[in-house]
Amino acid sequence: MSKSGLFKSSIGRKLAMALSALFLMIFLLQHLVINITAIISPDTFNELSHFMGTNPLVQFVAQPILIFAVVFHFIMGFVLEIKNRAARPISYNKFNGAANSTWMSRNMIISGLVILAFLALHFVDFWFPEINTKYIVGDMSGMHDGGFRYYEELLHKFANPVRVGVYVLAFILLALHLMHGFGSAFQSMGQNNKYIDGLKKFGVIYSVAVPLGFILIAISLYVTTLN
């Protein structure tokens, strides 16, 4: 089967979805490691943020790949959902899908849409202002009042309890999304073998620990703004 034929098939689409999901999982872990320094060492967070924001490989290679992976993952998710619904001869309401599948598997599209809305908020909060500062205003220094601006800008965003609540809700849904998606990703890549149970257990740990880490960061930063 040709590459074009593979990606037109159901298996090919699921494989592409799985690969993009694993790439995004790696990015999430890397993003958490950097962000957690904001509550451990603001100076380290500033230095890492400046490096990530000014390094050409990150900005002009890794960042476009990341954006493509996000867009591709969500589009492919919608395509698979539409294909799956069209392929069902009997609706869920008629055969009681709740008895044959988990809430997460039945509502991946809903959690995905909420996460997509959250990503839009995250872009408005951080990415768009950063692009404006660096490439429109032309300030690549990352400085403000004699020091790096990144940590102070982060605190400013998380001073709003409503925004913190939105972030917490989004990460709870991300955890549910990941719990189902992690196991499905490995199955789609042909790893439905004796190792799959161990991979699923690791997936549960990852799916809880990573979103929980982001939640704790958001709450911790909000508490910091109260002091």
Secondary structure, DSSP 8 states (H G I E B T S, - for coil): --HHHHHHSHHHHHHHHHHHHHHHHHHHHHHHHHHHHHHH-HHHHHHHHHHHHH-HHIIIIIHHHHHHHHHHHHHHHHHHHHHHHHH-SS-HHHHTGGGTS-HHHHTHHHHHHHHHHHHHHHIIIIIHHHHIIIIIS---S-EETTEESHHHHHHHHTT-HHHHHHHHHHHHHHHHHHHHHHHHHHHHTT--STTHHHHHHHHHHHHHHHHHHHHHHHHHHHHHHH-
